[in-house]
Amino acid sequence: MNKYAAQVEDGIVVQAIVGDPEWATDCLGGVWHGTDSKVGIGWTYTDTDGFRPTQPYPSWTWGGTGWAPPVPHPDGDSFYQWDENNQSWVEVPLPEGEQP
């Protein structure tokens, strides 16, 4: 038995609950799919690929287990955020005295 159920409309998750998808279909109506993992509203679903989280940036591609940026994340102890306009990682400075 699946732990979670997600209602899917046109391939998009519109509602997610803790519960059985058969119960959800019978009692709540709509098309529900079961999963053992949490899913979120806005995720996509196909019979082939299952559930996928929303794409974080247009340039990122699906890598089979998650979204991947076109440029690998830098190594090191610094914090970085993705700059979609420049297709690069930008180091995020920490407040004075804080360490990663």
C-alpha positions in Angstrom: 0.0 0.0 0.0 1.2 3.5 -0.9 1.7 6.0 1.9 0.8 9.1 -0.2 -1.6 9.9 -3.0 -1.5 12.7 -5.5 -4.4 14.0 -7.6 -3.2 14.6 -11.2 -4.9 16.8 -13.8 -3.3 17.1 -17.2 -0.1 15.6 -15.9 0.3 18.1 -13.0 -0.2 17.4 -9.3 -3.0 19.6 -8.0 -3.4 18.0 -4.6 -1.4 15.6 -2.4 -2.5 13.8 0.8 -1.3 11.1 3.2 -3.5 8.2 2.3 -4.5 5.5 -0.2 -5.0 6.5 -3.8 -8.0 4.1 -4.2 -9.7 5.7 -1.2 -9.0 9.2 -2.6 -10.5 8.2 -6.0 -13.6 6.7 -4.4 -14.2 9.4 -1.8 -12.7 12.6 -3.4 -13.1 11.9 -7.1 -10.6 12.6 -9.8 -7.5 10.7 -10.9 -5.1 9.8 -8.0 -1.7 8.1 -8.1 0.0 6.4 -5.2 3.6 6.9 -4.1 5.9 6.0 -1.2 7.5 9.5 -1.4 6.1 12.9 -0.7 5.2 14.9 -3.8 4.3 18.5 -4.1 1.6 20.6 -5.9 2.9 21.6 -9.3 5.0 18.5 -9.8 4.5 16.6 -13.0 3.4 13.0 -13.4 3.6 10.5 -16.3 3.1 6.8 -16.3 6.6 6.4 -17.8 8.6 8.7 -15.5 6.4 8.9 -12.4 6.6 12.0 -10.3 9.1 14.8 -10.9 9.6 18.0 -8.9 9.1 21.3 -10.7 11.9 22.4 -13.0 14.0 25.0 -11.0 15.3 26.9 -14.0 14.5 26.7 -17.8 18.1 25.7 -18.6 18.2 22.7 -16.2 17.6 19.2 -17.6 16.2 16.1 -16.1 19.0 13.6 -15.3 17.0 10.6 -14.4 17.0 11.1 -10.6 16.8 14.9 -10.4 17.3 18.3 -12.2 20.8 19.1 -13.3 22.3 22.5 -14.2 24.1 23.0 -17.4 27.2 23.9 -15.4 28.3 21.7 -12.5 28.0 23.1 -9.0 31.5 24.4 -7.8 33.4 22.4 -5.2 34.3 24.0 -1.9 32.8 25.3 1.3 31.3 28.5 -0.1 27.5 28.9 -0.8 26.4 29.5 -4.4 23.2 30.3 -6.2 22.4 29.8 -9.8 22.3 32.8 -12.1 20.0 31.9 -15.0 20.8 35.0 -17.1 24.5 34.3 -17.1 24.2 30.5 -16.9 26.7 30.4 -14.0 27.0 29.9 -10.3 27.5 33.0 -8.2 29.1 32.9 -4.8 26.8 34.1 -2.0 28.7 36.0 0.6 28.0 35.1 4.2 27.3 37.7 6.9 30.3 38.8 8.8 31.5 36.2 11.2 29.4 33.3 9.9 31.1 30.2 8.6 29.7 27.5 6.2 
